[in-house]
Amino acid sequence: MNSQAQLLPLGDFKPADEWQTHVNEIFYGIQGPGIHNHFQTYVSQDHRLAHALAKDYFEQARKRTNNAQPRFIMEWGVGNGNLAGSFLSHLQSIDTEGQVYPHTRYILCDFSMEILKGARDNSRLKNHAGKFFTIQIDANYMDCFRDQTVDKIISNEIWDDLATKVLLKQDDSLFEEYLQPLIDPDAVGMNFDKFIKLFNEKNLDSLKHCPQVLPLIFWERTYQRVDIDDWPRAEVLQAHVDRLENETPVPINLGALATLERARKLLSDDGLGYTGMDYGMHSLQELNFSGRPYFNLYGGQYTFMVNFELLGDWARATGYSSVEKEYQHRYVGKHLQDRVISMVELVQTHRDAPDMPPWDRDILMLKTLHALNKAYQSPYESRMEYPAMQGTPNAQRQQITELANSLSANGVPDTVAYVSEKEVNQVSADLAGLGYEERHYTPLFQGPVEPISFVVMNFR
Ligand SMILES: C[S@@+](CC[C@H](N)C(=O)[O-])C[C@H]1O[C@@H](n2cnc3c(N)ncnc32)[C@H](O)[C@@H]1O
């Protein structure tokens, strides 16, 4: 990043949610499945979370007596379509008596045409031709669907993208975070005034040609005193704020909260609810954890951690009678009748991992994948793309290519994929040979200890 003195504003200071949604619309609008070059999710390659959701859906749906009519599942914010593909494939495979799958219709909703184009091309999803549909729609404007027509709604990692305001409490006063985007004019690769215009107009056709510019934006922050009396459900917010500590920025995920209200209208009376997954602060204790992060930037996209405590309060005020919250690792583990961690969490426990050059960490990851593959058997065939990063010396580049090319097609599908304690224990000798120590990775299976964790919420 160039020094701040060389940076020029792309616009004025605005409340955080305004610039956040502005830049995210551009980010998703100019990239297809290429978003996963910037971040992976627990569903973008892995199937285990999707399978847990499909099994839950199947078990609840088969209990209903009048199943012989089309039932609509909606997914909001669909990425590369892998969640939909894995969900439908698993549903089909466990529904041996054809009670649920034949009547299921899966609607993939996303505001980005590029994303939907990519999802329609997903090979796992393509096996379910005729069962799924794609609709370009903004999760903020779901009014075009009739009320009480949907059986189940699912979303993974969309809440953190949706409009979020940030509050900071100082005794009896509240302050709201404002953002301003700044950039080095020499880095935009065109006349600066022209770029400002394209950026402010969200001109996707032109900005598509310069995706490398978004990550160069520097976000300046300031706080302004605010009165929340005219914010939606002000009484729920005020009660929440009263429980917060001073001086810790707290995300108020207004977009996510609004999805709860929309889902409630769309779900039919005997519907199976809204299940949303994301990462953020599980409860008040994590919210009030001083110095915890509250936003993230990936390749230009601006995300906010989710305030799950507030989502729960909000859902109850919206009229949901059942609000459940569970750590995602525990949820997935429960379905495997085991405990799980993610591959990347395992690799991070290696004593040398923090100090390794990045290409050596890639080699360690690949060798760890090879070790786990001795115990792991995926029901799907997939080829993991693992290109060496820029700057990797030749010898390591060659080793990365060889290790990546020889990975088993039915092995661990991703570097963030879930692996079970049983699988890890089965290859503990191989892991020890790579320098891992059991005493460092075993405690991870007990569950999250950090203030930010992955959480599943169920609303009915
Ligand atoms: C972080 S990605 C997650 C993708 C996928 N669910 C996964 O977990 O891999 C967020 C997704 O939500 C979509 N999205 C973001 N904001 C949206 C909005 N306001 N309306 C509809 N889709 C949106 C993006 O296009 C993208 O597909």
The ligand as a Tripos MOL2 file, in Angstrom:
@<TRIPOS>MOLECULE
LIG
   27    29     1     0     0
SMALL
NO_CHARGES

@<TRIPOS>ATOM
      1 C1        -19.4740  -14.7500    0.2550 C.3       1 LIG1
      2 S1        -20.3550  -15.2730   -1.1360 S.3       1 LIG1
      3 C2        -20.9590  -16.8320   -0.5580 C.3       1 LIG1
      4 C3        -21.3350  -17.7300   -1.6580 C.3       1 LIG1
      5 C4        -21.8270  -19.0920   -1.2420 C.3       1 LIG1
      6 N1        -23.0330  -19.0240   -0.4490 N.3       1 LIG1
      7 C5        -20.7400  -19.7790   -0.4490 C.2       1 LIG1
      8 O1        -20.8560  -19.8450    0.7630 O.co2     1 LIG1
      9 O2        -19.7500  -20.2260   -1.0670 O.co2     1 LIG1
     10 C6        -21.8020  -14.2550   -1.0900 C.3       1 LIG1
     11 C7        -22.7990  -14.5480   -2.1850 C.3       1 LIG1
     12 O3        -23.9450  -13.7260   -1.9550 O.3       1 LIG1
     13 C8        -24.2480  -12.9950   -3.1290 C.3       1 LIG1
     14 N2        -24.8080  -11.7160   -2.6810 N.ar      1 LIG1
     15 C9        -24.1880  -10.7340   -1.9830 C.ar      1 LIG1
     16 N3        -25.0360   -9.7220   -1.7200 N.ar      1 LIG1
     17 C10       -26.2340  -10.0890   -2.2480 C.ar      1 LIG1
     18 C11       -27.5110   -9.4740   -2.3100 C.ar      1 LIG1
     19 N4        -27.7320   -8.2540   -1.7860 N.pl3     1 LIG1
     20 N5        -28.5160  -10.1310   -2.9260 N.ar      1 LIG1
     21 C12       -28.3070  -11.3550   -3.4880 C.ar      1 LIG1
     22 N6        -27.1230  -11.9650   -3.4860 N.ar      1 LIG1
     23 C13       -26.0900  -11.3510   -2.8750 C.ar      1 LIG1
     24 C14       -22.9470  -12.8760   -3.9020 C.3       1 LIG1
     25 O4        -23.1390  -12.6550   -5.2900 O.3       1 LIG1
     26 C15       -22.3210  -14.2510   -3.5850 C.3       1 LIG1
     27 O5        -22.8150  -15.2430   -4.4710 O.3       1 LIG1
@<TRIPOS>BOND
     1     1     2 1
     2     2     3 1
     3     2    10 1
     4     3     4 1
     5     4     5 1
     6     5     6 1
     7     5     7 1
     8     7     8 2
     9     7     9 1
    10    10    11 1
    11    11    12 1
    12    11    26 1
    13    12    13 1
    14    13    14 1
    15    13    24 1
    16    14    15 ar
    17    14    23 ar
    18    15    16 ar
    19    16    17 ar
    20    17    18 ar
    21    17    23 ar
    22    18    19 1
    23    18    20 ar
    24    20    21 ar
    25    21    22 ar
    26    22    23 ar
    27    24    25 1
    28    24    26 1
    29    26    27 1
@<TRIPOS>SUBSTRUCTURE
     1 LIG1         1 GROUP 0 **** ****
